[in-house]
Amino acid sequence: MTPVHFSFTSAFALGLMGLAFHRAHLLSALLCLEGLMLSLFIALALWALQLEATGFSAAPMLLLAFSACEASAGLALMVATARTHGTDRLQNLNLLQC
Amino acid sequence: MVYTFSLFLMGLVVGLVAVASNPAPYFAALGLVVAAGVGCGVLVGHGGSFLSLVLFLIYLGGMLVVFAYSAALAAEPFPESWGDRSVVGYVLVYLLVVGVAAWYFYGGWYEGSWGAVESKEFFVVRGDTSGVALMYSFGGGMLIVSGWVLLLTLFVVLELTRGLSRGALRAV
């Protein structure tokens, strides 16, 4: 694995671990999702650049468009959570807890 | 050039370690800004200046600005930075994991595998710019689909943030 591939692969794995082991805030999990999207954008862009497949340069742009949709949906959910529960801390999302 | 490039690659990994260790969202957003900045540097080093500018404008200037002011919803009186006891364990473990993985792969990293040297001629029309222009010609269907999805997301956000009183938007 070349150093460039190792760096964005480990960036993706770190974002995934940060999302899996999120601690207190919903916003921290959303930021880890954004880190995942960043590593995917860099991966797709480097694919297009290193293999000189310039037609593939549209793929990171489309990824960015859909990632913007996902980020806005996640932030709207966080705003709705902050309205109904008063905060975005995950220990407050316990209505279904017995 | 190789040193700058390897610094950018390490900056990407360290920036995402800073995000993944889950400090207070203020600091995680800062780590993401740094990671996106050096990620732009990585793309420029490979000759993708247009994609790097797109990342800067749309990702940093659009999405992360929204995350930065939404961090006000996650305000707490004593935000936990990377030095605080509950976060520093995560930081050290993630750095250790990345270090072990890098040590495992280190044997195959020789001199020439670090960066892409731009040793070609200089063209005015760059590869990534003209590749993105394909999105408007042959990729027109995908453009319409993503435009439709963005419009749909606008209505999703409006529905989610409408709140109890089914009327105009209100402040948080």
Interface residues (C-beta under 8 A of the other chain):
Chain A: M1 T2 P3 V4 F6 S7 F8 S10 A11 L14 G15 M17 G18 L19 F21 H22 R23 A24 H25 L26 L27 S28 L30 L31 C32 E34 G35 L38 S39 F41 I42 A45 L46 A48 L49 Q50 E52 A53 T54 G55 F56 S57 A58 P60 M61 L62 L64 A65 F66 S67 A68 C69 A71 S72 A73 L75 A76 L77 M78 V79 A80 A82 R83 T87 D88
Chain B: S6 L9 M10 L12 V13 L16 V17 V19 A20 S21 N22 P23 A24 P25 A28 A29 L32 A35 A36 G39 V42 L43 H46 G47 G48 F50 L51 V54 L55 I58 Y59 G62 M63 L64 V66 F67 S70 A71 L73 A74 S86 Y90 Y94 V98 A101 A102 F105 G108 W109 S113 W114 G115 A116 G127 D128 T129 S130 G131 V132 L134 M135 G139 M142 S146 V149 L150 L152 T153 V156 V157 L160 T161 G163 V172
